[in-house]
Amino acid sequence: EMFEVYNGPSGESPILPKGTFPQKSGVSKARKEVHSSGHWHRSIHVWLINPKGELLVQRRSEFKDTFPNRWDVSVGGHITSGYGSRDTATKEIKEEL
């Protein structure tokens, strides 16, 4: 699974200035490398709330490489190189629910 790497903010602040967006670096790297090196990459989160206002959460697998056994959003996933956020959200909803 390959992810497009994005250029993060320059300088000491991990926050981009208002109105700016990360830019593609032109490089794709494997999931493990992106996570271990801290490269910026895209992901999606879907928050599901029922009519009573209750949020659906899930516990991550103990075998996840990041934040195992922790509570997480209803649906989440990485955007694979060449795919968009809506396509990824649809795919992840089908996989996780």
Biopython code that builds the backbone (N, CA, C, O; Angstrom):
import numpy as np
from Bio.PDB.StructureBuilder import StructureBuilder

atoms = [
    (1, "GLU", "N", (0.856, -1.176, 0.000)),
    (1, "GLU", "CA", (0.000, 0.000, 0.000)),
    (1, "GLU", "C", (0.898, 1.234, 0.000)),
    (1, "GLU", "O", (1.730, 1.411, 0.890)),
    (2, "MET", "N", (0.717, 2.084, -1.011)),
    (2, "MET", "CA", (1.556, 3.275, -1.166)),
    (2, "MET", "C", (0.737, 4.537, -0.911)),
    (2, "MET", "O", (-0.423, 4.636, -1.312)),
    (3, "PHE", "N", (1.368, 5.501, -0.233)),
    (3, "PHE", "CA", (0.719, 6.773, 0.067)),
    (3, "PHE", "C", (1.508, 7.911, -0.552)),
    (3, "PHE", "O", (2.739, 7.892, -0.567)),
    (4, "GLU", "N", (0.790, 8.905, -1.065)),
    (4, "GLU", "CA", (1.447, 10.106, -1.563)),
    (4, "GLU", "C", (1.958, 10.906, -0.367)),
    (4, "GLU", "O", (1.233, 11.119, 0.605)),
    (5, "VAL", "N", (3.197, 11.339, -0.448)),
    (5, "VAL", "CA", (3.807, 12.139, 0.615)),
    (5, "VAL", "C", (3.562, 13.612, 0.308)),
    (5, "VAL", "O", (3.694, 14.056, -0.832)),
    (6, "TYR", "N", (3.205, 14.350, 1.339)),
    (6, "TYR", "CA", (2.949, 15.790, 1.213)),
    (6, "TYR", "C", (4.009, 16.571, 1.965)),
    (6, "TYR", "O", (4.563, 16.090, 2.954)),
    (7, "ASN", "N", (4.290, 17.777, 1.493)),
    (7, "ASN", "CA", (5.222, 18.651, 2.187)),
    (7, "ASN", "C", (4.497, 19.286, 3.367)),
    (7, "ASN", "O", (3.458, 19.924, 3.195)),
    (8, "GLY", "N", (5.041, 19.111, 4.546)),
    (8, "GLY", "CA", (4.479, 19.721, 5.744)),
    (8, "GLY", "C", (4.908, 21.174, 5.853)),
    (8, "GLY", "O", (5.601, 21.691, 4.977)),
    (9, "PRO", "N", (4.498, 21.829, 6.924)),
    (9, "PRO", "CA", (4.880, 23.234, 7.105)),
    (9, "PRO", "C", (6.380, 23.371, 7.329)),
    (9, "PRO", "O", (7.021, 22.486, 7.897)),
    (10, "SER", "N", (6.926, 24.487, 6.876)),
    (10, "SER", "CA", (8.349, 24.732, 7.125)),
    (10, "SER", "C", (8.475, 25.487, 8.444)),
    (10, "SER", "O", (7.521, 26.119, 8.898)),
    (11, "GLY", "N", (9.624, 25.420, 9.039)),
    (11, "GLY", "CA", (9.827, 26.098, 10.311)),
    (11, "GLY", "C", (9.484, 25.192, 11.482)),
    (11, "GLY", "O", (9.348, 23.978, 11.326)),
    (12, "GLU", "N", (9.347, 25.794, 12.650)),
    (12, "GLU", "CA", (9.159, 25.026, 13.874)),
    (12, "GLU", "C", (7.710, 24.633, 14.136)),
    (12, "GLU", "O", (7.465, 23.644, 14.827)),
    (13, "SER", "N", (6.754, 25.371, 13.611)),
    (13, "SER", "CA", (5.356, 25.105, 13.897)),
    (13, "SER", "C", (4.834, 23.939, 13.055)),
    (13, "SER", "O", (5.081, 23.884, 11.850)),
    (14, "PRO", "N", (4.104, 22.995, 13.695)),
    (14, "PRO", "CA", (3.518, 21.892, 12.930)),
    (14, "PRO", "C", (2.188, 22.269, 12.275)),
    (14, "PRO", "O", (1.494, 21.409, 11.732)),
    (15, "ILE", "N", (1.837, 23.544, 12.328)),
    (15, "ILE", "CA", (0.548, 24.007, 11.807)),
    (15, "ILE", "C", (0.771, 24.864, 10.568)),
    (15, "ILE", "O", (1.628, 25.748, 10.552)),
    (16, "LEU", "N", (-0.010, 24.589, 9.535)),
    (16, "LEU", "CA", (0.068, 25.404, 8.316)),
    (16, "LEU", "C", (-0.655, 26.725, 8.536)),
    (16, "LEU", "O", (-1.653, 26.765, 9.255)),
    (17, "PRO", "N", (-0.180, 27.793, 7.940)),
    (17, "PRO", "CA", (-0.879, 29.078, 8.052)),
    (17, "PRO", "C", (-2.295, 28.983, 7.477)),
    (17, "PRO", "O", (-2.545, 28.217, 6.545)),
    (18, "LYS", "N", (-3.202, 29.757, 8.033)),
    (18, "LYS", "CA", (-4.598, 29.764, 7.590)),
    (18, "LYS", "C", (-4.666, 30.012, 6.080)),
    (18, "LYS", "O", (-3.974, 30.879, 5.547)),
    (19, "GLY", "N", (-5.519, 29.229, 5.402)),
    (19, "GLY", "CA", (-5.713, 29.395, 3.970)),
    (19, "GLY", "C", (-4.698, 28.681, 3.101)),
    (19, "GLY", "O", (-4.763, 28.771, 1.875)),
    (20, "THR", "N", (-3.757, 27.971, 3.716)),
    (20, "THR", "CA", (-2.781, 27.208, 2.928)),
    (20, "THR", "C", (-3.052, 25.716, 3.097)),
    (20, "THR", "O", (-3.672, 25.291, 4.072)),
    (21, "PHE", "N", (-2.584, 24.939, 2.142)),
    (21, "PHE", "CA", (-2.828, 23.505, 2.154)),
    (21, "PHE", "C", (-1.526, 22.776, 1.857)),
    (21, "PHE", "O", (-0.667, 23.304, 1.151)),
    (22, "PRO", "N", (-1.372, 21.565, 2.391)),
    (22, "PRO", "CA", (-0.164, 20.787, 2.072)),
    (22, "PRO", "C", (-0.077, 20.534, 0.569)),
    (22, "PRO", "O", (-1.095, 20.358, -0.100)),
    (23, "GLN", "N", (1.115, 20.519, 0.060)),
    (23, "GLN", "CA", (1.354, 20.295, -1.362)),
    (23, "GLN", "C", (2.008, 18.927, -1.550)),
    (23, "GLN", "O", (2.844, 18.510, -0.749)),
    (24, "LYS", "N", (1.613, 18.233, -2.626)),
    (24, "LYS", "CA", (2.220, 16.947, -2.936)),
    (24, "LYS", "C", (3.714, 17.121, -3.165)),
    (24, "LYS", "O", (4.155, 18.096, -3.773)),
    (25, "SER", "N", (4.477, 16.167, -2.670)),
    (25, "SER", "CA", (5.926, 16.202, -2.874)),
    (25, "SER", "C", (6.325, 15.540, -4.182)),
    (25, "SER", "O", (7.452, 15.704, -4.649)),
    (26, "GLY", "N", (5.394, 14.786, -4.776)),
    (26, "GLY", "CA", (5.714, 14.045, -5.994)),
    (26, "GLY", "C", (6.279, 12.671, -5.716)),
    (26, "GLY", "O", (6.711, 11.970, -6.631)),
    (27, "VAL", "N", (6.275, 12.281, -4.436)),
    (27, "VAL", "CA", (6.834, 11.002, -4.025)),
    (27, "VAL", "C", (5.751, 10.173, -3.345)),
    (27, "VAL", "O", (4.942, 10.704, -2.584)),
    (28, "SER", "N", (5.737, 8.876, -3.620)),
    (28, "SER", "CA", (4.878, 7.938, -2.899)),
    (28, "SER", "C", (5.768, 6.979, -2.134)),
    (28, "SER", "O", (6.811, 6.547, -2.626)),
    (29, "LYS", "N", (5.340, 6.651, -0.914)),
    (29, "LYS", "CA", (6.127, 5.741, -0.086)),
    (29, "LYS", "C", (5.209, 4.716, 0.568)),
    (29, "LYS", "O", (4.003, 4.931, 0.694)),
    (30, "ALA", "N", (5.794, 3.608, 0.977)),
    (30, "ALA", "CA", (5.048, 2.533, 1.631)),
    (30, "ALA", "C", (4.540, 2.982, 2.995)),
    (30, "ALA", "O", (5.156, 3.823, 3.650)),
    (31, "ARG", "N", (3.418, 2.417, 3.414)),
    (31, "ARG", "CA", (2.774, 2.750, 4.683)),
    (31, "ARG", "C", (3.765, 2.747, 5.853)),
    (31, "ARG", "O", (3.830, 3.710, 6.617)),
    (32, "LYS", "N", (4.527, 1.671, 5.987)),
    (32, "LYS", "CA", (5.457, 1.541, 7.117)),
    (32, "LYS", "C", (6.478, 2.679, 7.126)),
    (32, "LYS", "O", (6.778, 3.242, 8.179)),
    (33, "GLU", "N", (7.000, 3.007, 5.968)),
    (33, "GLU", "CA", (8.000, 4.074, 5.876)),
    (33, "GLU", "C", (7.390, 5.436, 6.205)),
    (33, "GLU", "O", (8.005, 6.249, 6.895)),
    (34, "VAL", "N", (6.178, 5.679, 5.704)),
    (34, "VAL", "CA", (5.502, 6.954, 5.975)),
    (34, "VAL", "C", (5.277, 7.120, 7.469)),
    (34, "VAL", "O", (5.526, 8.193, 8.020)),
    (35, "HIS", "N", (4.805, 6.058, 8.134)),
    (35, "HIS", "CA", (4.538, 6.143, 9.573)),
    (35, "HIS", "C", (5.816, 6.244, 10.393)),
    (35, "HIS", "O", (5.886, 7.035, 11.333)),
    (36, "SER", "N", (6.819, 5.460, 10.051)),
    (36, "SER", "CA", (8.045, 5.455, 10.859)),
    (36, "SER", "C", (8.834, 6.750, 10.720)),
    (36, "SER", "O", (9.541, 7.148, 11.646)),
    (37, "SER", "N", (8.720, 7.411, 9.567)),
    (37, "SER", "CA", (9.490, 8.639, 9.354)),
    (37, "SER", "C", (8.684, 9.910, 9.627)),
    (37, "SER", "O", (9.238, 11.010, 9.635)),
    (38, "GLY", "N", (7.374, 9.758, 9.850)),
    (38, "GLY", "CA", (6.548, 10.923, 10.163)),
    (38, "GLY", "C", (6.183, 11.784, 8.966)),
    (38, "GLY", "O", (5.837, 12.954, 9.131)),
    (39, "HIS", "N", (6.255, 11.226, 7.766)),
    (39, "HIS", "CA", (5.890, 11.997, 6.575)),
    (39, "HIS", "C", (4.404, 12.348, 6.600)),
    (39, "HIS", "O", (3.576, 11.567, 7.068)),
    (40, "TRP", "N", (4.086, 13.522, 6.094)),
    (40, "TRP", "CA", (2.691, 13.927, 5.961)),
    (40, "TRP", "C", (2.040, 13.119, 4.860)),
    (40, "TRP", "O", (2.619, 12.931, 3.789)),
    (41, "HIS", "N", (0.817, 12.635, 5.129)),
    (41, "HIS", "CA", (0.051, 11.882, 4.147)),
    (41, "HIS", "C", (-1.430, 12.073, 4.478)),
    (41, "HIS", "O", (-1.779, 12.521, 5.570)),
    (42, "ARG", "N", (-2.301, 11.726, 3.514)),
    (42, "ARG", "CA", (-3.726, 11.993, 3.702)),
    (42, "ARG", "C", (-4.461, 10.785, 4.280)),
    (42, "ARG", "O", (-4.098, 9.632, 4.047)),
    (43, "SER", "N", (-5.504, 11.099, 5.039)),
    (43, "SER", "CA", (-6.385, 10.065, 5.576)),
    (43, "SER", "C", (-7.797, 10.632, 5.650)),
    (43, "SER", "O", (-8.010, 11.835, 5.497)),
    (44, "ILE", "N", (-8.751, 9.746, 5.887)),
    (44, "ILE", "CA", (-10.141, 10.187, 6.032)),
    (44, "ILE", "C", (-10.661, 9.736, 7.389)),
    (44, "ILE", "O", (-10.214, 8.726, 7.932)),
    (45, "HIS", "N", (-11.603, 10.489, 7.925)),
    (45, "HIS", "CA", (-12.351, 10.109, 9.124)),
    (45, "HIS", "C", (-13.818, 10.301, 8.823)),
    (45, "HIS", "O", (-14.210, 11.310, 8.237)),
    (46, "VAL", "N", (-14.635, 9.339, 9.220)),
    (46, "VAL", "CA", (-16.085, 9.446, 9.104)),
    (46, "VAL", "C", (-16.643, 9.294, 10.511)),
    (46, "VAL", "O", (-16.387, 8.290, 11.176)),
    (47, "TRP", "N", (-17.399, 10.276, 10.963)),
    (47, "TRP", "CA", (-17.983, 10.275, 12.305)),
    (47, "TRP", "C", (-19.472, 9.996, 12.158)),
    (47, "TRP", "O", (-20.192, 10.781, 11.541)),
    (48, "LEU", "N", (-19.936, 8.888, 12.719)),
    (48, "LEU", "CA", (-21.338, 8.504, 12.618)),
    (48, "LEU", "C", (-22.049, 8.794, 13.937)),
    (48, "LEU", "O", (-21.631, 8.334, 14.999)),
    (49, "ILE", "N", (-23.130, 9.565, 13.847)),
    (49, "ILE", "CA", (-23.904, 9.967, 15.021)),
    (49, "ILE", "C", (-25.357, 9.571, 14.779)),
    (49, "ILE", "O", (-25.926, 9.884, 13.733)),
    (50, "ASN", "N", (-25.955, 8.881, 15.750)),
    (50, "ASN", "CA", (-27.340, 8.447, 15.584)),
    (50, "ASN", "C", (-28.303, 9.580, 15.964)),
    (50, "ASN", "O", (-27.859, 10.626, 16.440)),
    (51, "PRO", "N", (-29.610, 9.388, 15.762)),
    (51, "PRO", "CA", (-30.581, 10.446, 16.058)),
    (51, "PRO", "C", (-30.596, 10.899, 17.528)),
    (51, "PRO", "O", (-31.062, 11.997, 17.833)),
    (52, "LYS", "N", (-30.085, 10.050, 18.437)),
    (52, "LYS", "CA", (-30.015, 10.441, 19.853)),
    (52, "LYS", "C", (-28.750, 11.251, 20.167)),
    (52, "LYS", "O", (-28.536, 11.672, 21.304)),
    (53, "GLY", "N", (-27.922, 11.460, 19.149)),
    (53, "GLY", "CA", (-26.691, 12.218, 19.347)),
    (53, "GLY", "C", (-25.523, 11.384, 19.845)),
    (53, "GLY", "O", (-24.508, 11.933, 20.273)),
    (54, "GLU", "N", (-25.653, 10.064, 19.795)),
    (54, "GLU", "CA", (-24.585, 9.185, 20.253)),
    (54, "GLU", "C", (-23.603, 8.921, 19.116)),
    (54, "GLU", "O", (-23.997, 8.673, 17.976)),
    (55, "LEU", "N", (-22.324, 8.979, 19.451)),
    (55, "LEU", "CA", (-21.255, 8.770, 18.470)),
    (55, "LEU", "C", (-20.843, 7.307, 18.454)),
    (55, "LEU", "O", (-20.590, 6.714, 19.502)),
    (56, "LEU", "N", (-20.777, 6.729, 17.262)),
    (56, "LEU", "CA", (-20.290, 5.359, 17.111)),
    (56, "LEU", "C", (-18.766, 5.397, 17.080)),
    (56, "LEU", "O", (-18.168, 6.062, 16.235)),
    (57, "VAL", "N", (-18.144, 4.671, 18.015)),
    (57, "VAL", "CA", (-16.682, 4.552, 18.040)),
    (57, "VAL", "C", (-16.327, 3.070, 17.960)),
    (57, "VAL", "O", (-17.179, 2.201, 18.147)),
    (58, "GLN", "N", (-15.076, 2.805, 17.682)),
    (58, "GLN", "CA", (-14.602, 1.425, 17.624)),
    (58, "GLN", "C", (-13.249, 1.328, 18.315)),
    (58, "GLN", "O", (-12.509, 2.309, 18.393)),
    (59, "ARG", "N", (-12.936, 0.154, 18.808)),
    (59, "ARG", "CA", (-11.621, -0.081, 19.413)),
    (59, "ARG", "C", (-10.699, -0.649, 18.337)),
    (59, "ARG", "O", (-11.039, -1.602, 17.635)),
    (60, "ARG", "N", (-9.525, -0.037, 18.229)),
    (60, "ARG", "CA", (-8.548, -0.501, 17.245)),
    (60, "ARG", "C", (-7.995, -1.868, 17.650)),
    (60, "ARG", "O", (-7.952, -2.213, 18.831)),
    (61, "SER", "N", (-7.578, -2.626, 16.658)),
    (61, "SER", "CA", (-6.987, -3.942, 16.892)),
    (61, "SER", "C", (-5.699, -3.813, 17.699)),
    (61, "SER", "O", (-4.988, -2.813, 17.604)),
    (62, "GLU", "N", (-5.416, -4.834, 18.488)),
    (62, "GLU", "CA", (-4.158, -4.852, 19.246)),
    (62, "GLU", "C", (-2.947, -4.992, 18.322)),
    (62, "GLU", "O", (-1.813, -4.772, 18.747)),
    (63, "PHE", "N", (-3.187, -5.356, 17.062)),
    (63, "PHE", "CA", (-2.090, -5.579, 16.121)),
    (63, "PHE", "C", (-1.789, -4.368, 15.236)),
    (63, "PHE", "O", (-0.904, -4.444, 14.384)),
    (64, "LYS", "N", (-2.502, -3.255, 15.416)),
    (64, "LYS", "CA", (-2.247, -2.044, 14.633)),
    (64, "LYS", "C", (-0.856, -1.502, 14.961)),
    (64, "LYS", "O", (-0.397, -1.604, 16.099)),
    (65, "ASP", "N", (-0.185, -0.922, 13.951)),
    (65, "ASP", "CA", (1.158, -0.379, 14.178)),
    (65, "ASP", "C", (1.118, 0.986, 14.871)),
    (65, "ASP", "O", (2.113, 1.421, 15.450)),
    (66, "THR", "N", (-0.017, 1.649, 14.810)),
    (66, "THR", "CA", (-0.162, 2.929, 15.521)),
    (66, "THR", "C", (-1.393, 2.863, 16.426)),
    (66, "THR", "O", (-2.470, 2.457, 15.990)),
    (67, "PHE", "N", (-1.229, 3.255, 17.650)),
    (67, "PHE", "CA", (-2.311, 3.349, 18.642)),
    (67, "PHE", "C", (-3.142, 2.070, 18.784)),
    (67, "PHE", "O", (-4.370, 2.125, 18.705)),
    (68, "PRO", "N", (-2.489, 0.917, 18.992)),
    (68, "PRO", "CA", (-3.253, -0.321, 19.172)),
    (68, "PRO", "C", (-4.137, -0.257, 20.420)),
    (68, "PRO", "O", (-3.796, 0.400, 21.404)),
    (69, "ASN", "N", (-5.270, -0.944, 20.362)),
    (69, "ASN", "CA", (-6.219, -1.053, 21.481)),
    (69, "ASN", "C", (-6.829, 0.275, 21.928)),
    (69, "ASN", "O", (-7.425, 0.338, 23.003)),
    (70, "ARG", "N", (-6.698, 1.306, 21.153)),
    (70, "ARG", "CA", (-7.274, 2.611, 21.524)),
    (70, "ARG", "C", (-8.625, 2.802, 20.851)),
    (70, "ARG", "O", (-8.905, 2.202, 19.813)),
    (71, "TRP", "N", (-9.463, 3.647, 21.455)),
    (71, "TRP", "CA", (-10.742, 4.003, 20.845)),
    (71, "TRP", "C", (-10.478, 4.902, 19.653)),
    (71, "TRP", "O", (-9.535, 5.694, 19.657)),
    (72, "ASP", "N", (-11.316, 4.779, 18.629)),
    (72, "ASP", "CA", (-11.089, 5.506, 17.386)),
    (72, "ASP", "C", (-12.420, 5.965, 16.802)),
    (72, "ASP", "O", (-13.488, 5.584, 17.282)),
    (73, "VAL", "N", (-12.342, 6.775, 15.778)),
    (73, "VAL", "CA", (-13.523, 7.291, 15.085)),
    (73, "VAL", "C", (-14.338, 6.144, 14.500)),
    (73, "VAL", "O", (-13.878, 5.004, 14.454)),
    (74, "SER", "N", (-15.551, 6.456, 14.053)),
    (74, "SER", "CA", (-16.433, 5.439, 13.472)),
    (74, "SER", "C", (-15.748, 4.699, 12.336)),
    (74, "SER", "O", (-15.749, 3.468, 12.298)),
    (75, "VAL", "N", (-15.166, 5.446, 11.416)),
    (75, "VAL", "CA", (-14.479, 4.877, 10.251)),
    (75, "VAL", "C", (-13.277, 5.758, 9.940)),
    (75, "VAL", "O", (-13.377, 6.985, 9.962)),
    (76, "GLY", "N", (-12.165, 5.144, 9.657)),
    (76, "GLY", "CA", (-10.977, 5.896, 9.275)),
    (76, "GLY", "C", (-10.118, 5.087, 8.329)),
    (76, "GLY", "O", (-10.192, 3.858, 8.309)),
    (77, "GLY", "N", (-9.311, 5.766, 7.552)),
    (77, "GLY", "CA", (-8.426, 5.055, 6.640)),
    (77, "GLY", "C", (-7.508, 6.006, 5.903)),
    (77, "GLY", "O", (-7.746, 7.213, 5.848)),
    (78, "HIS", "N", (-6.466, 5.449, 5.345)),
    (78, "HIS", "CA", (-5.502, 6.222, 4.565)),
    (78, "HIS", "C", (-5.934, 6.308, 3.112)),
    (78, "HIS", "O", (-6.552, 5.389, 2.573)),
    (79, "ILE", "N", (-5.601, 7.416, 2.497)),
    (79, "ILE", "CA", (-5.891, 7.601, 1.072)),
    (79, "ILE", "C", (-4.701, 7.068, 0.281)),
    (79, "ILE", "O", (-3.612, 7.641, 0.315)),
    (80, "THR", "N", (-4.920, 5.975, -0.425)),
    (80, "THR", "CA", (-3.869, 5.344, -1.219)),
    (80, "THR", "C", (-3.532, 6.216, -2.428)),
    (80, "THR", "O", (-4.398, 6.903, -2.968)),
    (81, "SER", "N", (-2.289, 6.183, -2.838)),
    (81, "SER", "CA", (-1.849, 6.959, -4.000)),
    (81, "SER", "C", (-2.793, 6.755, -5.182)),
    (81, "SER", "O", (-3.131, 5.626, -5.537)),
    (82, "GLY", "N", (-3.215, 7.875, -5.785)),
    (82, "GLY", "CA", (-4.076, 7.823, -6.952)),
    (82, "GLY", "C", (-5.567, 7.845, -6.637)),
    (82, "GLY", "O", (-6.382, 7.894, -7.558)),
    (83, "TYR", "N", (-5.944, 7.809, -5.367)),
    (83, "TYR", "CA", (-7.356, 7.801, -4.985)),
    (83, "TYR", "C", (-7.731, 9.110, -4.301)),
    (83, "TYR", "O", (-6.864, 9.843, -3.826)),
    (84, "GLY", "N", (-9.031, 9.395, -4.254)),
    (84, "GLY", "CA", (-9.521, 10.599, -3.613)),
    (84, "GLY", "C", (-10.153, 10.308, -2.263)),
    (84, "GLY", "O", (-10.292, 9.150, -1.870)),
    (85, "SER", "N", (-10.532, 11.359, -1.559)),
    (85, "SER", "CA", (-11.085, 11.204, -0.220)),
    (85, "SER", "C", (-12.467, 10.551, -0.236)),
    (85, "SER", "O", (-12.753, 9.719, 0.625)),
    (86, "ARG", "N", (-13.324, 10.902, -1.183)),
    (86, "ARG", "CA", (-14.666, 10.301, -1.220)),
    (86, "ARG", "C", (-14.602, 8.815, -1.568)),
    (86, "ARG", "O", (-15.296, 8.003, -0.957)),
    (87, "ASP", "N", (-13.776, 8.461, -2.543)),
    (87, "ASP", "CA", (-13.619, 7.050, -2.897)),
    (87, "ASP", "C", (-13.100, 6.252, -1.702)),
    (87, "ASP", "O", (-13.570, 5.148, -1.428)),
    (88, "THR", "N", (-12.137, 6.817, -1.007)),
    (88, "THR", "CA", (-11.554, 6.140, 0.150)),
    (88, "THR", "C", (-12.575, 6.005, 1.270)),
    (88, "THR", "O", (-12.672, 4.947, 1.893)),
    (89, "ALA", "N", (-13.343, 7.067, 1.537)),
    (89, "ALA", "CA", (-14.361, 7.003, 2.591)),
    (89, "ALA", "C", (-15.386, 5.927, 2.288)),
    (89, "ALA", "O", (-15.758, 5.158, 3.175)),
    (90, "THR", "N", (-15.845, 5.863, 1.051)),
    (90, "THR", "CA", (-16.818, 4.844, 0.653)),
    (90, "THR", "C", (-16.252, 3.440, 0.845)),
    (90, "THR", "O", (-16.924, 2.555, 1.376)),
    (91, "LYS", "N", (-15.017, 3.247, 0.411)),
    (91, "LYS", "CA", (-14.355, 1.945, 0.544)),
    (91, "LYS", "C", (-14.220, 1.555, 2.014)),
    (91, "LYS", "O", (-14.516, 0.421, 2.389)),
    (92, "GLU", "N", (-13.769, 2.501, 2.849)),
    (92, "GLU", "CA", (-13.541, 2.218, 4.269)),
    (92, "GLU", "C", (-14.851, 1.945, 5.005)),
    (92, "GLU", "O", (-14.888, 1.086, 5.886)),
    (93, "ILE", "N", (-15.922, 2.653, 4.663)),
    (93, "ILE", "CA", (-17.219, 2.393, 5.288)),
    (93, "ILE", "C", (-17.668, 0.969, 4.992)),
    (93, "ILE", "O", (-18.160, 0.274, 5.881)),
    (94, "LYS", "N", (-17.500, 0.532, 3.748)),
    (94, "LYS", "CA", (-17.883, -0.832, 3.375)),
    (94, "LYS", "C", (-17.036, -1.867, 4.100)),
    (94, "LYS", "O", (-17.544, -2.927, 4.466)),
    (95, "GLU", "N", (-15.751, -1.582, 4.316)),
    (95, "GLU", "CA", (-14.861, -2.518, 4.978)),
    (95, "GLU", "C", (-15.106, -2.595, 6.490)),
    (95, "GLU", "O", (-15.043, -3.674, 7.079)),
    (96, "GLU", "N", (-15.382, -1.458, 7.106)),
    (96, "GLU", "CA", (-15.391, -1.405, 8.567)),
    (96, "GLU", "C", (-16.765, -1.550, 9.212)),
    (96, "GLU", "O", (-16.858, -1.858, 10.400)),
    (97, "LEU", "N", (-17.832, -1.333, 8.445)),
    (97, "LEU", "CA", (-19.160, -1.438, 9.052)),
    (97, "LEU", "C", (-19.909, -2.661, 8.569)),
    (97, "LEU", "O", (-21.043, -2.894, 8.986)),
]
sb = StructureBuilder()
sb.init_structure("model")
sb.init_model(0)
sb.init_chain("A")
sb.init_seg("    ")
for serial, (resi, resn, name, xyz) in enumerate(atoms, 1):
    if name == "N":
        sb.init_residue(resn, " ", resi, " ")
    sb.init_atom(name, np.array(xyz, "f"), 0.0, 1.0, " ", f" {name:<3s}", serial, name[0])
structure = sb.get_structure()
